[in-house]
Amino acid sequence: MTRPVAGVLGAPWSTGVRRRDDGVVEVGEVGVDALAAEHGTPAYVLDEADFRARARGYRTAFATAFAEVGTGVDVYYAGKALLTVAVARWAREEGLRVDTASGGELAVALRAGVPGGELGLHGNNKSDDEILAALDAGVGRLIVDSLVEIDRVAALAASRGVVAPVMVRVTTGVHAGGHEYISTAHEDQKFGLSVNPGRDGGDPPAMRALLAAVERPELHLLGIHSHIGSQILDPAGFEAAARVVLRLRAELAERTGVLVDEVDLGGGYGIAYLPGEVPLDPDRIAKDVASAVAAVGAELGTPLPRISIEPGRAIVGPAGLTLYTVGTVKPVALDDGRVRTYVSVDGGMSDNIRPALYEAQYHAELVGRSSAAEPVLARVVGKHCESGDIVVHEVQLPGDVRAGDLLAVAATGAYGRSMASNYNLLTRPPVVAVADGGSRVLVRRETVEDLLALDLG
C-alpha cells in the first residue's frame, strides 16, 4: 500500500475534508488530531461550509427549475436527520424552512429563532400537547396523517380559537428507498392515507380525509403531502408520485371547487456512502420533477401548485463524519481461508445504529497518520455487548492499524446523532462544528453524571 495521497478526499467525504502531506486528515482546515485532543472521541464532526453549500444548492436548483415552469417552491430542511439549534439556524440563514417530527424537534427549531410560519410538524401519532404547541407557535403547516387526526386537530384548534393550516399526507403506492424500513409510500406501513379505494368500494382514505378537511371550518387545507422513501437514487419515483398527487388534487377540485395551493413531494434524496457511489444531483432531480409537474398540470388543465420538498440527509449527511479512537485489533480466521481484522473503536451502535438496524454501508479510513503497510480486510466494530455491533461491515485498512489510531467514518451527519442511544450506558458523543480553521461544540458530550442525574434511585 502506498502512502495516502495528499489532497481532497472526495465523496463520500464532505468537500472540506483533505489529507495533509503528513497523512493527517483535516476538516474545514482543522486536523483530526487537534479535534481529538480538544474534544475527545468518539465525536460527530460537522463541516459547516459543506452543510451551507448543500442547503443553498437545493434551494437554488429547485427555485430555478420551478420558476421555469411557472411556479414557486419552498425547501424544508428535514430536521429528523439532525437538528440542533445551530443547524436550524444554518438552514434558515441559507433560505430553508424547517420540518419537524416531534415536540422536541419543534422546540429546538423555535429556540433557534425559526419563525413559526416557516415550520412544519409531521408525525403519525402526535400528542395533544404537540399539536397545541404547534398551534401556539403559529406553525405554517400541520401534516395530518389519519382520519381521526383531522377531528383532533380541528377540536384543538377550536379550543385555541384559531384555524389550523393542514396538509394531508397520502401514500401514493410508489415504493422507493434503500430498505423496506425507510420506504414510506407502499400500503403496508404506518404513514399517510392511501389513494386506493377501500374494501367498501367507497372513496379512498386519502380523498375522505381531504373532503373532511375541506368541510371543517377550524381547518385550512393548504395542500397534499407525499413522501415515498429515503436514500432514493432514481428520480423516476418522484415523478410518478407527483403525477398521482396532482391528479388527486384535480379530482378534489372537481368535487368541491377547492383547488389546493400546495403540493409537497417529500424528501429522501440519496447520497454517496461509499467511494464510487453517485448521489442524486440537485439540478437534475429539480429539472426532472419540475418537468413532470408541468406536464401533468398541462394534461389536467389545472394551474400549477406551489411545490415544497424536504431534503435532510442530502444536506447534512455528507457534511458529517464520526471520529473514533481504535482500541482492540483482532485478526480472525474465516472459513474460506481469509483473515478478517476486527478493528474495535470507542463507540459503536449507540452512536450509529443504522448498520445494525438495516445493514447500512459506510466507509472508514485511517485519518491520524500515514501508513505504507499493505491493506487488510477489516471490519470496524464497536464496544457494545452485541455481536451485531458493526460500524463498517467491510473495508480495506492498513495492516499496521493499531490501538490509539484515529479512524473516521464518512457521511454520518444524518441519523447518527439523531438516532443515538445510551445502550450499555455509553454517553452520547458531542456534535462539533468546524469552519475556517476553528471548531466549536454545538452539542456537548454527555457525561456519566448526566446519566446518574436521570436515575432517581
N, C-alpha and C positions, 0 to 999 in steps of 0.2 A: 504494500500500500504506500503510495507516495504521500508526501506531506500535504495536508489540506490546502487547497488553492485559496490565496487571499482574495478578498473581494466580496461583492454582494452574493448572498446565498441563493436568492430567488425563491420561487414557490416551492414548498408551501409556507415559507417564512414570510414575515412582513417585509415591506420594502426598506425598512430601516435596519435590517439585520445584515451585517457584513462580518467577514473574518479578517482579523489583522494579520500582518506578516508573522507574528509570533504564534499564530494559531488560535488566539483568544477571540471569541465572538463578541461583537458589540451590538447593542440595540439602541437606536437613537443616539449614537455616539458615546454610549456608556458601556464599558466592558462588563461581561457577566461576572468576572472575578470581583469587580468592585461592587456589583449588585449583591452578590452572595455575601461579601464581607459586611456590607451595611445592613442588609435586610434579612439575611439568613436564607435557608432553603427548607422545604420547598417554597416557591414563591411564584405567583402569577405575575407576569410582566407584560404590560400593555404599551405598545408603540402608539403614542398619541397622534403623531403626524399621519401614520398609516390609517388609523381609525377615521380621522377627519377627512382624509383624501377619499376614502371609500364612501363615506357618507355623502360628500359632495358629488362623487361620481354617479351614485344612484339618483340623487336629486336632479342633477343636470341632464342625465341621459333620459330619464322619464319625462321631465318637463319639456325637453326639446322634441322628443318623439310624439308626445300627445298634442303639443302645440301645433305640430304639422298636420294633424288630423282634425284640429279644431276644438280641442277641449283641454281642460286643466288636470293637474294631478297633485296629490298630496302623498308625501313619503313619510310613513310612520316607522320609527326605529322600534323593532320588536324587543322590548325590554327583557323578555324572558331569557334571551340569550345571555345577557349580562347587564345588570342595572346597578349602578352606584350613583351617588349624587353627581360626581364629576362626569361620568359617562353620559348621564342625561343632559347635563349642561353642554357637553361637546356636541351631542346630537342636535340640540336646539340651536346652538351657535352656527351650525352648518346648514340650517334651514329645514331640519326634520322635525316632525311631531313625534310623540312617544306613545306607543301602545303598551298597556299594562295588562297583567293577567291575574292580579290579586290585589287585596287591600294593601299589602306590604309594598308591592311594586308601585302602586298609586301613591303611597305616602312618600316614597323615595323621590319619585318624579316631582311631586309638589314641593318637597324640600329643596329640590334643585332649582326651583323657580319657574318650572314649565307651567304656563297658564292652563287652567282647567280646560279651556276651549280647544287646546291643542293636544288633549289627551283622549285616549280611548280605554275602555275597560272590557276585557274579554272574560270568559270563564263559563264552563258548563254547569257549575253549581255555586254561583255567587251567593254569599250570605246576605241577609237583610242589611247588616252593618256595612258590608262592602258596597252594596247598591246605594245606601243612604250617603256614605262617604263620597261616592262619585257624584251623586246629585248635589250634595252640599258644595263640592268643589267646582260645580258647573262644567263637568266633562263634556267634551264635544260630541261624544257618542258612547252609548252602551250597546254592546253587541249581544243581543238576546239569542239564546241557544236552545230554547224549548218553548212549547206552547204554554206551559204553566208559568214560565218566567215572564211572559207578556203580562199576565194578570198581576204577578207580584210586583213588577216594575211599575205598572200603572197605579196600583194601590199605594206604593211607597211614594211615588211622585205626587199623588193626590194629598198624601199626608204632609208633604212639604210645600204644597201649593205651587208646584212647578210642572212644566211639561217636559218630559224626558225625551231627549233625542236618541233614537234607537236605530240600529241596523239589525236585520235578521240574518243569522248565519245559516247557509244552506249547504247540503252535501250534494255535489254535482254528479257523483259516480265516476269522476275522473280520478284514477288511482295513480299517485306518483310519490316517489320518495325512495330513500336508500334502504329502508327497513319497514316491515309491517307496522311496527310500533310508532313510526313517525309519518305514516301515510294517513291522511285525515279526511279524505273525501269519499271513501268507499262506504257502503251501507252499514256494515257490522262494526260499528265503533261509536264512541260516546258523543262526538261533536255534531252539532248542527241538526238541520231538518232536511229530510230527503225531498228531492224534486220528483221522485217517482210516486205514482198513486199507491195508496194503502190497500190493505186486503179488502176493505169495504167497497173499493171501486170509486170512492169519492175523491175530493181534491187531495193532492199530495200534501204531506205535512208542511212543506215549505210555503205553499200557497195559502193554506189555512192560517199559518202564522202571519203572513203578510196581510191577509184580509182582516185578521183580528187587530193587528197594529193600526191599520187604517181607521178602524171603527172606534178605537179608544181615544177620547179627547185628551187623556192625560199623556198620550204619546205623540211624538212627531216622528213619522217614519222617514228617516234620511235615505235609506237605501238597502241594498242587498250585499251580504258579505260571503265570500268564498275563500277557503284555504285548502289546498289539495295535498299538502305534504311538506316534507323537509328534505334538504340535500338533493334537490332536483337539478339535473344537469341537461335536461331536454326541454326546450321551450314549448314543445307541442302540447304538453299538459296544460299550460297556462292559456294557450289559445283555445283549446277545447272547452275549458272551464268558462272562459269569457263568453263563448257562444251560448252555453247553457244559461248562464246568469242573465245575459241580455235578452234572451227570449222569454225568460220568466218575468223580467221587468216589463217587457212589452205586453205580455198576457195580463199582468196585473193592471196595466193602464187601460187595456180594452175592457176589463171587467169593472173597474172602479173609477176610471178617469184620472187616476193618480199615477203620474209618471215620475218615479222617484229620482232624486237628483244625483245620487251617488252609487257607485259600484266599487266594492273593494275586492281585489283579486289576490289578497293574501301575500305570503312570502314564501320562504322555502328555497331560495336561490342557492345553488350548490357552490362549494368552494373546493380547492385542492387540499387534500390532506397528506398526499404522498408525492414525492418527486415524480414529475412526468404527467401528473393529472392536470386536466384543463378545466378551470372553473367557468361558470357562466359569465359571459361578457355583458355588463350592464347595457352598453349601447345596442348590442344585438338583441337582447331579450326585450328591451324597451321598444325597438322598432318592430319586432315581430308581433308583440302583443298589441301595440297601437294599430298596426295594420289589420289585425284580426278584429279588433273592436270596431274600427271604421267600416270594415267590410260587412260585419253583421248589422251595424247601425243602418247602413245603406239598404241592405236586404229587408230590414224590418220597417224602414221609413220612419225611424224614431230619432230625435235629437240625441246626440251622444251624452252620456252622463259624465260627471266629474269622476275620475278614477283615483283610487288610492291603493297603495301597496305597502307591505310590511317586512322589509328585509331586516334581519337581525344577525344571524350567523354570517351572512355575506359581508357585513360591515365589521363586526368585532372578531369573528373567528380568526382570520389571518393576522389580525393585529396583535394577537396574544401568543405567548409561549409560556411553558411552565419550566422553571429552573429547579433541578434536583441535585443532590449530592449522592454519589454512588457509595454503597456500603458493601455488602457481601457480594462477591463474584464467584459463581459456582458452575464449572463445566459439568454437563450431564450427558451421558452416552445415550443415544437414541437407538431404537430397534433396527433402524435401517443402516446402522453403522456410522451415522453422522454424530457430531457432538454439538450440542446447543449450549451456549454460555448464558446462564441466568444472571442478569445484572440487576441487583436489588437497589432500589432508591429509597429515599427517606419520605416518600409519600405513597401514592397508590390509588386504589379505587375510591378512597374518601375525597380525593381532590379531582379525580376524573373517573366517573362511574361508567362512561359510555362504552369503553371496550368490554367491560364485564356485562353491561346491560344488553347491548346488541352488537357485540363484536366489531365495534367501530375501529377503523385502522388509523394509526398515527405513525409519524416518523420522528426518530430521535437521532441526535448527533452528540459526539463529544465536543464540548464547547470551551473548555477551560485551558486547553493546551494543544500543541501539535502532536502528531504521532506518525511514525514511519512504519508501525507494525502492520503486518498483514491482517486483513479483516477476518472476523469470525462471525458465524451465525449466532445472533444473540436474541434473547427475549428480555425486555425490560419489565420487571415486576415490582410490586410494592411491598410494604412491610406488614400488610394485614394478615389476619389468621384465616385466609381463604386461598385455595389453590387457583381460583379464578381471578385473583387479584393481579391482572395483567395490564400494564400501561401501554406497551407496544408489543404486539404479537411476534413480529419477526423483523429484524433489521440487521444490517451489517455494521459492526462496530470494531474499532481497532483491537487487535488481540491482546494488547497490553492494558486494556481498561482496568482500572483498579480503584480500590477504596479511596475516597477523597476527591475523585474526579468530579467535575461538573458536567452534567448531562442536561440537554434541553429537549423538550418535546414541542414540535411546531403546531401551530393552528389550534391552540387550546383556548382562545379568547372566548369562544361561545360554549356554553354548557359545561364549563369546568367549574368555576366558582359558583355559578348559579345552581348547579346540581350537587354541590359538595355536601359532605356529611361529617359527622363526628364518629363514624364507625371505629370500634376499638378505642373510643375516646381520644382519637387523634384531634389535635386542634387544627382548624382550617387556616390555610396559608394567607398571607397578605396579598392585596392587589396593589402592584407598584407601577406607576406610570413613568415612562421615560420620554424625554423630549429635549432636543438641543443640548445634549451633553449633561443633562441633570436628571435626577429621579426624585419622585415624591410618593409617599404612601397614600393611596386612595381609601383603602380599607385595611385596618391594622390586623396583624396576626392575632388570632385567638390565643389565649393562654390557658393553662390548667386552672388558674384562678377563675377565669370566665366559666369554665365547666363546673367547678365546685360552687360558684355563686348561684347556679341554677338548681342545684341539688339541695333541697330543703331538709334532707335527712329524715 
